[in-house]
């Protein structure tokens, strides 16, 4: 028997993110892996540290840019 995927309650969009614009729930594709941001911490000089659902941490520089998938709510 197959397990059903949860219903999406919004639309996925690609957004460019930096340490200042990343949000909880953003999904990044890093090194062939899909990583979902669980929490984030601001560091000095505009840097940021991302905590993923897997427990891994990623520290990004203020000028680092990623493309992420962000779920937007349907109206």
WOWOLIN-V643398 format. One record per residue. N is the residue number from 1. RES is the residue in one letter. PHI is phi in radians with two decimals (NA if undefined). NEAR is the number of other C-alpha atoms within 8 Angstrom. Layout:
((N | RES | PHI | NEAR) (N | RES | PHI | NEAR))
//
This chain:
((1 | X | NA | 2) (2 | X | -1.53 | 3) (3 | X | -1.56 | 4) (4 | X | -1.42 | 4) (5 | X | -1.31 | 4) (6 | X | -1.11 | 4) (7 | X | -1.19 | 4) (8 | X | -1.40 | 5) (9 | X | -1.83 | 6) (10 | X | -3.00 | 8) (11 | X | -2.10 | 9) (12 | X | -1.50 | 8) (13 | X | -2.27 | 8) (14 | X | -1.57 | 8) (15 | X | -2.38 | 8) (16 | X | -1.53 | 8) (17 | X | -2.15 | 11) (18 | X | -2.28 | 11) (19 | X | -1.11 | 16) (20 | X | -1.50 | 8) (21 | X | -1.96 | 6) (22 | X | -1.17 | 8) (23 | X | -2.25 | 7) (24 | X | -1.07 | 9) (25 | X | 1.64 | 9) (26 | X | -1.10 | 12) (27 | X | -2.00 | 11) (28 | X | -1.98 | 12) (29 | X | -1.86 | 9) (30 | X | -2.20 | 7) (31 | X | 1.02 | 4) (32 | X | 1.43 | 5) (33 | X | -2.03 | 6) (34 | X | -1.66 | 8) (35 | X | -2.18 | 11) (36 | X | -1.85 | 11) (37 | X | -1.30 | 15) (38 | X | -1.62 | 10) (39 | X | -2.67 | 8) (40 | X | -2.54 | 11) (41 | X | -2.31 | 7) (42 | X | -1.46 | 9) (43 | X | -2.02 | 8) (44 | X | -1.04 | 5) (45 | X | 1.12 | 5) (46 | X | 1.42 | 10) (47 | X | -1.34 | 12) (48 | X | -2.56 | 14) (49 | X | -2.15 | 13) (50 | X | -1.82 | 13) (51 | X | -1.87 | 12) (52 | X | -1.66 | 12) (53 | X | -0.98 | 9) (54 | X | -1.36 | 5) (55 | X | 1.65 | 6) (56 | X | -1.37 | 7) (57 | X | -1.97 | 8) (58 | X | -2.33 | 7) (59 | X | -1.72 | 8) (60 | X | -2.10 | 10) (61 | X | -1.30 | 9) (62 | X | -1.07 | 11) (63 | X | -1.69 | 6) (64 | X | -1.25 | 8) (65 | X | -2.12 | 8) (66 | X | -2.27 | 8) (67 | X | -1.83 | 9) (68 | X | -2.17 | 12) (69 | X | -1.77 | 11) (70 | X | -2.23 | 11) (71 | X | -1.48 | 10) (72 | X | -1.89 | 8) (73 | X | -1.33 | 7) (74 | X | -1.41 | 6) (75 | X | -1.86 | 2))
//
